[in-house]
Amino acid sequence: MHTTVKGRSTTEDDITAEVLRRFEGTPDVRLREIVFALVRHLHGFVKDVNLTEAEWFSAIQFLTGTGQLCDDKRQEFILLSDTLGVSMVVDLMNHRKPEGATESTVFGPFHREGAREMPPGGNIAPRDDGGSPMMISGRVLDLSGRPIAGARLDVWQADSSGLYDSQYADRDELHMRGLFRTDSDGRYLVRTVRPVHYAIPNDGPVGQMLRATNRHPWRPAHVHFVVSADGFEPVTTHIFDDTDPYLESDTVFAVKDSLICHFVRHDARDDASQRLAIEPPFYTVDFDFVLKPRA
């Protein structure tokens, strides 16, 4: 005869406690800290919203679809992190800057290796890009205002159609990218086209999330930079157009006031036109990057 032993029922908190107990033997102290916090917060979230089985399975499908869209040209999980603000929180915690140093912002999912080294004033825009020519200039300095010679600037941006080169299915060549070096006075010069605001890819799970929550997919016009030099901490950042309508609602929360620049329009031949050897109309923008010493 089978006898059932009566005892207290298993509760949600019992499961959480048992999962934590199973991870107690994790030898890596930092990994143990992360896993414990993850379990506590994840279980707490499930309990807090009283998650249904249907909602749980929808979440599994959402994350599965996010992973299925990731390849060597598209990183849907980075887009998800960006649009949830996680990327910027991680950036802020890991790149606290002393006063005067250039602030960092999101790396984004569209950087590619292999951009070619270009001379000062080299044009990263292809000839068939119909955008307005623009010259970006300035210096790379240390915290005391001294120029840093030989600093490296990795520059990239979307084209005038609002697309990065990796978003074109029918071509694989790199464009709108270049590597530049500062001269002995710490000066750099980049020729490109004026950036435009663009929508992040929204044909996948991230787009579904934005539409379901009544959010737009737009990013304000910007140019990406990674600036590095021997003996200094590199900075990953953007410069933004101060006239862009999406500065206050960037879908990835990446705008910082110190990175907003004024793009000056030149409609006639002037000193800048002669100095830069460029015909009007064109734009110029000046921005100095300030690096903090490597710890």
C-alpha positions as a Markdown table, in Angstrom:
| # | Residue | x | y | z |
|---|---|---|---|---|
| 1 | Met | 0.0 | 0.0 | 0.0 |
| 2 | His | 1.4 | 3.3 | -1.0 |
| 3 | Thr | 1.6 | 6.0 | 1.7 |
| 4 | Thr | 1.9 | 9.7 | 0.9 |
| 5 | Val | 4.1 | 11.6 | 3.4 |
| 6 | Lys | 2.5 | 15.0 | 4.1 |
| 7 | Gly | 4.7 | 18.0 | 4.2 |
| 8 | Arg | 4.7 | 21.7 | 3.4 |
| 9 | Ser | 4.2 | 22.6 | -0.3 |
| 10 | Thr | 7.0 | 23.8 | -2.3 |
| 11 | Thr | 6.8 | 27.6 | -2.8 |
| 12 | Glu | 8.3 | 30.0 | -5.4 |
| 13 | Asp | 10.7 | 31.2 | -2.7 |
| 14 | Asp | 11.8 | 27.6 | -2.1 |
| 15 | Ile | 12.8 | 27.2 | -5.7 |
| 16 | Thr | 14.8 | 30.5 | -5.7 |
| 17 | Ala | 16.6 | 29.4 | -2.5 |
| 18 | Glu | 17.4 | 26.0 | -4.0 |
| 19 | Val | 18.7 | 27.5 | -7.3 |
| 20 | Leu | 21.0 | 29.7 | -5.3 |
| 21 | Arg | 22.2 | 26.8 | -3.2 |
| 22 | Arg | 23.1 | 24.9 | -6.4 |
| 23 | Phe | 25.4 | 27.8 | -7.4 |
| 24 | Glu | 27.1 | 28.1 | -4.1 |
| 25 | Gly | 30.1 | 26.0 | -5.3 |
| 26 | Thr | 31.0 | 28.3 | -8.1 |
| 27 | Pro | 34.8 | 28.7 | -7.7 |
| 28 | Asp | 35.1 | 32.0 | -9.5 |
| 29 | Val | 34.1 | 34.7 | -6.9 |
| 30 | Arg | 33.0 | 37.3 | -9.4 |
| 31 | Leu | 31.0 | 34.8 | -11.5 |
| 32 | Arg | 29.3 | 33.6 | -8.3 |
| 33 | Glu | 28.4 | 37.2 | -7.4 |
| 34 | Ile | 26.9 | 37.8 | -10.9 |
| 35 | Val | 25.0 | 34.5 | -11.0 |
| 36 | Phe | 23.5 | 35.0 | -7.5 |
| 37 | Ala | 22.3 | 38.5 | -8.4 |
| 38 | Leu | 20.9 | 37.3 | -11.7 |
| 39 | Val | 18.9 | 34.6 | -10.1 |
| 40 | Arg | 17.6 | 36.8 | -7.4 |
| 41 | His | 16.6 | 39.6 | -9.8 |
| 42 | Leu | 15.2 | 37.3 | -12.5 |
| 43 | His | 13.1 | 35.3 | -10.0 |
| 44 | Gly | 12.0 | 38.5 | -8.3 |
| 45 | Phe | 10.9 | 40.0 | -11.7 |
| 46 | Val | 8.9 | 36.8 | -12.5 |
| 47 | Lys | 7.2 | 37.0 | -9.1 |
| 48 | Asp | 6.7 | 40.8 | -9.2 |
| 49 | Val | 4.7 | 40.7 | -12.5 |
| 50 | Asn | 3.1 | 37.3 | -11.8 |
| 51 | Leu | 4.3 | 36.1 | -15.2 |
| 52 | Thr | 2.0 | 33.7 | -17.0 |
| 53 | Glu | 3.1 | 30.6 | -18.9 |
| 54 | Ala | 2.0 | 32.2 | -22.2 |
| 55 | Glu | 4.0 | 35.4 | -21.4 |
| 56 | Trp | 7.0 | 33.2 | -20.4 |
| 57 | Phe | 6.9 | 31.4 | -23.7 |
| 58 | Ser | 6.5 | 34.6 | -25.7 |
| 59 | Ala | 9.7 | 35.8 | -24.0 |
| 60 | Ile | 11.5 | 32.6 | -25.0 |
| 61 | Gln | 10.4 | 33.1 | -28.6 |
| 62 | Phe | 11.4 | 36.8 | -28.5 |
| 63 | Leu | 14.9 | 35.9 | -27.3 |
| 64 | Thr | 15.2 | 33.1 | -29.8 |
| 65 | Gly | 14.3 | 35.4 | -32.6 |
| 66 | Thr | 16.8 | 37.9 | -31.4 |
| 67 | Gly | 19.6 | 35.4 | -31.5 |
| 68 | Gln | 18.5 | 34.1 | -34.9 |
| 69 | Leu | 19.0 | 37.5 | -36.4 |
| 70 | Cys | 22.6 | 37.8 | -35.3 |
| 71 | Asp | 25.3 | 37.2 | -37.8 |
| 72 | Asp | 28.6 | 38.8 | -38.9 |
| 73 | Lys | 26.8 | 41.9 | -40.2 |
| 74 | Arg | 23.9 | 42.3 | -37.7 |
| 75 | Gln | 23.9 | 42.2 | -33.9 |
| 76 | Glu | 20.3 | 42.2 | -32.7 |
| 77 | Phe | 21.3 | 41.6 | -29.1 |
| 78 | Ile | 23.4 | 44.8 | -29.1 |
| 79 | Leu | 20.4 | 46.7 | -30.5 |
| 80 | Leu | 18.2 | 45.2 | -27.7 |
| 81 | Ser | 20.8 | 46.2 | -25.1 |
| 82 | Asp | 21.0 | 49.7 | -26.6 |
| 83 | Thr | 17.2 | 50.2 | -26.8 |
| 84 | Leu | 16.7 | 49.0 | -23.2 |
| 85 | Gly | 19.3 | 51.5 | -22.0 |
| 86 | Val | 21.5 | 48.7 | -20.7 |
| 87 | Ser | 24.5 | 49.7 | -23.0 |
| 88 | Met | 24.5 | 53.2 | -21.7 |
| 89 | Val | 24.3 | 52.1 | -18.0 |
| 90 | Val | 27.3 | 49.8 | -18.5 |
| 91 | Asp | 29.1 | 52.6 | -20.3 |
| 92 | Leu | 28.5 | 55.1 | -17.6 |
| 93 | Met | 29.6 | 52.7 | -14.8 |
| 94 | Asn | 32.8 | 51.6 | -16.6 |
| 95 | His | 33.9 | 54.9 | -18.1 |
| 96 | Arg | 33.6 | 57.6 | -15.5 |
| 97 | Lys | 35.7 | 60.6 | -16.7 |
| 98 | Pro | 37.4 | 63.3 | -14.8 |
| 99 | Glu | 36.3 | 66.9 | -15.5 |
| 100 | Gly | 37.5 | 68.0 | -19.0 |
| 101 | Ala | 37.9 | 64.5 | -20.5 |
| 102 | Thr | 35.7 | 63.6 | -23.5 |
| 103 | Glu | 32.7 | 61.6 | -22.5 |
| 104 | Ser | 32.0 | 58.2 | -24.0 |
| 105 | Thr | 28.9 | 56.8 | -25.4 |
| 106 | Val | 27.6 | 53.6 | -27.0 |
| 107 | Phe | 29.8 | 51.6 | -29.4 |
| 108 | Gly | 26.8 | 50.4 | -31.4 |
| 109 | Pro | 26.5 | 47.3 | -33.6 |
| 110 | Phe | 27.9 | 48.7 | -36.8 |
| 111 | His | 31.6 | 49.0 | -36.3 |
| 112 | Arg | 33.8 | 46.9 | -38.6 |
| 113 | Glu | 37.5 | 46.1 | -38.7 |
| 114 | Gly | 39.5 | 46.7 | -41.8 |
| 115 | Ala | 39.1 | 50.4 | -42.4 |
| 116 | Arg | 42.0 | 51.9 | -44.3 |
| 117 | Glu | 44.5 | 54.4 | -43.0 |
| 118 | Met | 43.9 | 57.8 | -44.5 |
| 119 | Pro | 45.9 | 61.0 | -44.7 |
| 120 | Pro | 44.7 | 64.2 | -43.0 |
| 121 | Gly | 41.7 | 65.4 | -45.0 |
| 122 | Gly | 41.1 | 62.0 | -46.5 |
| 123 | Asn | 37.5 | 61.5 | -47.6 |
| 124 | Ile | 35.6 | 58.5 | -46.1 |
| 125 | Ala | 32.5 | 59.1 | -48.2 |
| 126 | Pro | 32.2 | 57.4 | -51.5 |
| 127 | Arg | 31.9 | 59.5 | -54.6 |
| 128 | Asp | 28.3 | 58.4 | -55.3 |
| 129 | Asp | 27.1 | 59.6 | -51.8 |
| 130 | Gly | 24.9 | 62.6 | -52.5 |
| 131 | Gly | 25.3 | 64.2 | -49.0 |
| 132 | Ser | 26.6 | 67.6 | -48.2 |
| 133 | Pro | 30.5 | 67.6 | -47.9 |
| 134 | Met | 31.7 | 68.2 | -44.3 |
| 135 | Met | 35.1 | 68.6 | -42.8 |
| 136 | Ile | 35.7 | 67.6 | -39.2 |
| 137 | Ser | 38.8 | 69.0 | -37.5 |
| 138 | Gly | 40.2 | 69.6 | -34.1 |
| 139 | Arg | 42.9 | 68.3 | -31.8 |
| 140 | Val | 43.5 | 65.4 | -29.5 |
| 141 | Leu | 44.7 | 66.7 | -26.1 |
| 142 | Asp | 45.6 | 65.5 | -22.6 |
| 143 | Leu | 43.9 | 66.8 | -19.5 |
| 144 | Ser | 46.4 | 69.6 | -19.3 |
| 145 | Gly | 45.6 | 70.8 | -22.8 |
| 146 | Arg | 48.9 | 69.4 | -24.3 |
| 147 | Pro | 48.6 | 68.0 | -27.8 |
| 148 | Ile | 48.9 | 64.3 | -28.3 |
| 149 | Ala | 50.9 | 63.5 | -31.5 |
| 150 | Gly | 50.2 | 60.2 | -33.3 |
| 151 | Ala | 46.8 | 59.6 | -31.7 |
| 152 | Arg | 44.6 | 57.2 | -33.7 |
| 153 | Leu | 41.1 | 58.1 | -34.7 |
| 154 | Asp | 38.8 | 55.3 | -35.9 |
| 155 | Val | 35.9 | 57.1 | -37.7 |
| 156 | Trp | 32.7 | 55.6 | -39.1 |
| 157 | Gln | 29.1 | 56.7 | -39.8 |
| 158 | Ala | 25.9 | 55.9 | -41.8 |
| 159 | Asp | 25.7 | 57.2 | -45.3 |
| 160 | Ser | 23.3 | 59.9 | -46.6 |
| 161 | Ser | 20.6 | 57.2 | -47.0 |
| 162 | Gly | 20.8 | 56.5 | -43.3 |
| 163 | Leu | 22.5 | 53.1 | -43.8 |
| 164 | Tyr | 25.8 | 51.6 | -42.7 |
| 165 | Asp | 27.8 | 49.7 | -45.3 |
| 166 | Ser | 27.1 | 46.4 | -43.5 |
| 167 | Gln | 23.4 | 46.9 | -44.0 |
| 168 | Tyr | 23.6 | 46.5 | -47.8 |
| 169 | Ala | 22.9 | 42.9 | -48.7 |
| 170 | Asp | 24.3 | 43.2 | -52.3 |
| 171 | Arg | 27.8 | 44.5 | -51.4 |
| 172 | Asp | 30.5 | 43.8 | -48.9 |
| 173 | Glu | 33.0 | 46.6 | -49.4 |
| 174 | Leu | 33.7 | 49.1 | -46.6 |
| 175 | His | 32.7 | 52.7 | -46.9 |
| 176 | Met | 32.1 | 55.6 | -44.6 |
| 177 | Arg | 35.0 | 54.4 | -42.5 |
| 178 | Gly | 38.6 | 55.5 | -42.0 |
| 179 | Leu | 41.6 | 55.6 | -39.7 |
| 180 | Phe | 43.4 | 58.9 | -39.1 |
| 181 | Arg | 46.4 | 60.0 | -37.1 |
| 182 | Thr | 47.1 | 63.3 | -35.4 |
| 183 | Asp | 50.1 | 65.4 | -36.4 |
| 184 | Ser | 52.8 | 66.8 | -34.2 |
| 185 | Asp | 50.4 | 69.5 | -32.9 |
| 186 | Gly | 47.7 | 66.9 | -32.1 |
| 187 | Arg | 45.6 | 68.0 | -35.0 |
| 188 | Tyr | 43.4 | 65.8 | -37.2 |
| 189 | Leu | 41.2 | 66.4 | -40.2 |
| 190 | Val | 38.5 | 64.2 | -41.6 |
| 191 | Arg | 36.5 | 64.7 | -44.8 |
| 192 | Thr | 33.0 | 63.1 | -44.9 |
| 193 | Val | 29.4 | 64.1 | -45.5 |
| 194 | Arg | 27.0 | 65.7 | -43.0 |
| 195 | Pro | 25.4 | 62.9 | -41.1 |
| 196 | Val | 21.7 | 62.3 | -41.1 |
| 197 | His | 19.3 | 60.8 | -38.6 |
| 198 | Tyr | 18.3 | 57.3 | -39.3 |
| 199 | Ala | 16.1 | 54.5 | -38.0 |
| 200 | Ile | 17.8 | 51.5 | -36.4 |
| 201 | Pro | 16.9 | 48.1 | -38.0 |
| 202 | Asn | 13.3 | 47.5 | -36.8 |
| 203 | Asp | 12.2 | 44.5 | -38.9 |
| 204 | Gly | 13.1 | 42.1 | -36.0 |
| 205 | Pro | 12.3 | 41.5 | -32.4 |
| 206 | Val | 13.7 | 44.9 | -31.3 |
| 207 | Gly | 11.4 | 46.6 | -33.8 |
| 208 | Gln | 8.5 | 44.6 | -32.4 |
| 209 | Met | 9.3 | 45.7 | -28.9 |
| 210 | Leu | 9.5 | 49.4 | -30.0 |
| 211 | Arg | 6.2 | 49.3 | -31.7 |
| 212 | Ala | 4.5 | 47.4 | -28.9 |
| 213 | Thr | 5.6 | 50.1 | -26.4 |
| 214 | Asn | 4.9 | 53.1 | -28.7 |
| 215 | Arg | 8.5 | 54.0 | -29.2 |
| 216 | His | 10.2 | 55.3 | -32.3 |
| 217 | Pro | 13.4 | 53.7 | -33.8 |
| 218 | Trp | 15.3 | 56.9 | -34.6 |
| 219 | Arg | 18.8 | 58.0 | -33.8 |
| 220 | Pro | 20.0 | 61.6 | -34.2 |
| 221 | Ala | 22.6 | 62.4 | -36.8 |
| 222 | His | 26.1 | 61.6 | -35.5 |
| 223 | Val | 29.6 | 60.5 | -36.4 |
| 224 | His | 31.3 | 57.7 | -34.5 |
| 225 | Phe | 34.9 | 57.9 | -33.1 |
| 226 | Val | 37.2 | 55.7 | -31.2 |
| 227 | Val | 40.2 | 57.8 | -30.2 |
| 228 | Ser | 43.3 | 56.2 | -28.7 |
| 229 | Ala | 46.9 | 56.9 | -27.9 |
| 230 | Asp | 49.8 | 55.3 | -26.1 |
| 231 | Gly | 49.6 | 55.9 | -22.4 |
| 232 | Phe | 45.9 | 57.0 | -22.5 |
| 233 | Glu | 42.6 | 55.4 | -22.0 |
| 234 | Pro | 40.8 | 55.2 | -25.4 |
| 235 | Val | 37.4 | 56.8 | -25.7 |
| 236 | Thr | 34.5 | 55.5 | -27.7 |
| 237 | Thr | 32.2 | 58.4 | -28.5 |
| 238 | His | 30.0 | 60.3 | -31.1 |
| 239 | Ile | 29.6 | 63.9 | -32.1 |
| 240 | Phe | 26.0 | 65.0 | -32.7 |
| 241 | Asp | 24.4 | 67.6 | -34.9 |
| 242 | Asp | 22.8 | 70.3 | -32.6 |
| 243 | Thr | 19.9 | 70.9 | -35.0 |
| 244 | Asp | 18.7 | 67.3 | -35.1 |
| 245 | Pro | 15.1 | 66.7 | -34.0 |
| 246 | Tyr | 15.9 | 63.4 | -32.2 |
| 247 | Leu | 18.5 | 64.7 | -29.7 |
| 248 | Glu | 16.0 | 64.5 | -26.9 |
| 249 | Ser | 14.6 | 61.1 | -27.8 |
| 250 | Asp | 17.5 | 59.1 | -29.1 |
| 251 | Thr | 16.2 | 55.5 | -29.2 |
| 252 | Val | 19.5 | 54.2 | -27.6 |
| 253 | Phe | 19.8 | 57.0 | -24.9 |
| 254 | Ala | 23.3 | 57.9 | -26.1 |
| 255 | Val | 23.2 | 61.7 | -26.4 |
| 256 | Lys | 25.3 | 63.7 | -23.9 |
| 257 | Asp | 25.4 | 67.5 | -23.9 |
| 258 | Ser | 29.1 | 67.7 | -24.2 |
| 259 | Leu | 29.0 | 65.8 | -27.5 |
| 260 | Ile | 26.6 | 68.1 | -29.3 |
| 261 | Cys | 28.3 | 70.2 | -32.0 |
| 262 | His | 27.3 | 73.1 | -34.3 |
| 263 | Phe | 27.8 | 72.2 | -37.9 |
| 264 | Val | 28.7 | 75.5 | -39.7 |
| 265 | Arg | 27.4 | 75.9 | -43.3 |
| 266 | His | 29.6 | 77.6 | -45.9 |
| 267 | Asp | 27.8 | 78.8 | -49.0 |
| 268 | Ala | 30.6 | 80.9 | -50.6 |
| 269 | Arg | 34.3 | 80.7 | -51.0 |
| 270 | Asp | 36.0 | 81.8 | -47.8 |
| 271 | Asp | 39.1 | 81.2 | -45.8 |
| 272 | Ala | 37.9 | 77.8 | -44.8 |
| 273 | Ser | 37.2 | 76.9 | -48.4 |
| 274 | Gln | 40.8 | 77.8 | -49.4 |
| 275 | Arg | 42.5 | 76.3 | -46.4 |
| 276 | Leu | 40.6 | 73.0 | -46.8 |
| 277 | Ala | 40.6 | 72.9 | -50.6 |
| 278 | Ile | 36.9 | 72.3 | -50.8 |
| 279 | Glu | 34.2 | 74.0 | -52.9 |
| 280 | Pro | 31.0 | 75.4 | -51.3 |
| 281 | Pro | 28.5 | 74.6 | -50.2 |
| 282 | Phe | 30.0 | 72.5 | -47.4 |
| 283 | Tyr | 30.0 | 72.2 | -43.6 |
| 284 | Thr | 32.7 | 72.4 | -41.0 |
| 285 | Val | 32.7 | 71.3 | -37.4 |
| 286 | Asp | 35.5 | 71.6 | -34.8 |
| 287 | Phe | 35.8 | 69.2 | -31.9 |
| 288 | Asp | 38.7 | 68.5 | -29.5 |
| 289 | Phe | 39.0 | 65.1 | -27.9 |
| 290 | Val | 40.6 | 65.0 | -24.5 |
| 291 | Leu | 42.0 | 61.8 | -23.2 |
| 292 | Lys | 42.7 | 60.7 | -19.6 |
| 293 | Pro | 45.9 | 59.0 | -18.7 |
| 294 | Arg | 45.8 | 55.2 | -18.5 |
| 295 | Ala | 45.6 | 54.0 | -15.0 |
